[in-house]
Amino acid sequence: MRSADLPAYEDLLRSLGALFSGERDLVADTANMAALLFQSLPEVSWAGFYFRRDQSLVLGPFQGPPACIRLPWGEGVCGRAALSGSSLRVADVHTFPGHIACDPAARSEIVVPIFRDGRVVGVLDLDSYVPDRFQLRDEEGLEAMVRLLESAVDWSPWVETSH
Ligand code: SME
């Protein structure tokens, strides 16, 4: 895949801002963000969210095949990224100890934690059937999109039910 073929994350960020404008609902905004990413990024087999519920991550809005509903906190690629609070890119999920294979055909993955008041409240997760699909530019672009999500959403209804 040539880099000239890739959509610019600046454009995606602008589109995301337009989708969020005037809407602070968590489900609506994350559903549209998953759809935008899945539709715009090539070679992505799954794009969506998991949200923190006690000691698990619970499936949120996504695009792609049906996925695992609950992931243990601290386990798998999502749980490890959530626990560490750092983005995680896995070039070959078959070599990642504890990888949770919702779709056996998935080969590479990127997970970006979502913060509210300094605490991880969930993750953005993207999978690909192509090994080593996600590069540093994806990590930086997706992190910028997650920062926009964090400030766009009204998290208060979520927080009331998550402790
Ligand atoms: N592979 C992830 C599980 C979520 S799915 O990829 C949608 C993990 O290891 O945490």
Residues whose N, C-alpha, C, O or C-beta is under 5 A from the ligand:
A	BS01	SME	A67 E75 G76 V77 C78 G79 G98 H99 I100 A101 C102 D127
